[in-house]
Amino acid sequence: MPSPAFEDAPYAAPPDETDVNLRAYFDAISESKLDRLDPEWDDTALREWDGNFRSDGSLMMVCCDRDVGIDEYRQVLREFLAFRRSRQQQRGSIRNSVQEG
């Protein structure tokens, strides 16, 4: 079975350190916090939900080559949510086949 970590999932292009760290950042968000997320929020509400944006509008992360703005954050968040749904569906399929077997 593939790794359950978004950070380890295939990238569309070769990643830099910031790409990898941003994916790891999303992996570390708790389920309870994710349950309160509305991906359709405007930028201000999304920044408030996350709570780690600097006053200049970039995400506060360490060990990064570049700043992550809200547009990149939102794009990778969408990818993360799709990845998460896919993993949940896979786990459900595995559970069902184990119960049937």
C-alpha positions in Angstrom: 0.0 0.0 0.0 1.3 3.5 -0.8 2.5 5.7 2.0 -0.3 7.4 3.9 1.7 10.7 4.0 0.8 13.4 1.5 4.4 14.5 1.7 5.4 11.2 0.0 2.8 11.3 -2.7 4.0 11.8 -6.3 4.6 15.4 -7.4 3.6 16.9 -10.8 7.1 18.5 -11.1 10.3 17.9 -9.2 9.7 19.5 -5.7 11.9 21.9 -3.9 12.3 22.0 -0.1 9.3 24.4 0.2 7.0 22.0 -1.7 8.0 19.1 0.6 7.7 21.1 3.8 4.2 22.5 2.8 2.9 19.0 2.2 4.4 17.9 5.6 2.7 20.9 7.1 -0.7 19.8 5.8 0.0 16.2 7.0 0.5 17.5 10.5 -2.9 19.3 10.7 -5.2 17.5 13.2 -8.4 15.8 12.0 -10.4 18.0 14.4 -9.0 21.2 12.8 -9.6 19.8 9.3 -13.2 19.1 10.3 -13.7 22.8 10.8 -12.3 23.7 7.4 -14.5 25.1 4.6 -12.3 25.1 1.5 -14.5 27.7 -0.1 -13.7 30.4 2.5 -12.2 33.6 1.3 -8.5 34.3 1.8 -9.0 36.1 5.1 -11.1 33.4 6.6 -8.6 30.7 5.4 -5.7 32.5 6.9 -7.6 32.9 10.2 -8.5 29.2 10.2 -4.8 28.2 9.7 -3.5 30.8 12.2 0.1 30.7 10.9 0.2 33.4 8.3 2.5 36.4 8.8 1.5 40.0 8.6 3.0 40.1 5.1 0.5 37.5 3.9 2.9 34.5 3.7 2.7 31.3 5.6 5.1 31.0 8.5 7.2 27.9 7.9 10.8 27.1 8.8 13.4 25.6 6.4 11.9 27.0 3.3 13.5 28.3 0.1 10.7 30.7 -0.7 7.5 32.2 0.8 4.2 30.5 0.4 1.3 32.9 -0.4 -2.4 32.2 -0.1 -2.8 31.1 -3.8 -0.1 28.4 -3.5 -1.4 27.4 0.0 -5.0 27.1 -1.4 -3.8 25.0 -4.4 -1.8 22.6 -2.3 -4.6 22.4 0.3 -7.0 21.3 -2.5 -4.5 18.6 -3.5 -4.1 17.5 0.1 -7.9 17.2 0.6 -8.2 15.2 -2.6 -5.3 13.0 -1.4 -7.0 12.5 1.9 -10.3 11.6 0.4 -8.5 9.0 -1.8 -6.8 7.5 1.2 -10.1 7.3 3.1 -11.7 5.6 0.2 -8.9 3.1 -0.1 -9.1 2.3 3.6 -12.8 1.8 3.2 -12.3 -0.6 0.2 -9.7 -2.6 2.1 -12.0 -2.9 5.2 -14.8 -4.0 3.0 -12.7 -6.7 1.2 -11.4 -8.0 4.6 -14.9 -8.2 6.0 -16.1 -10.0 2.8 -13.1 -12.4 2.8 
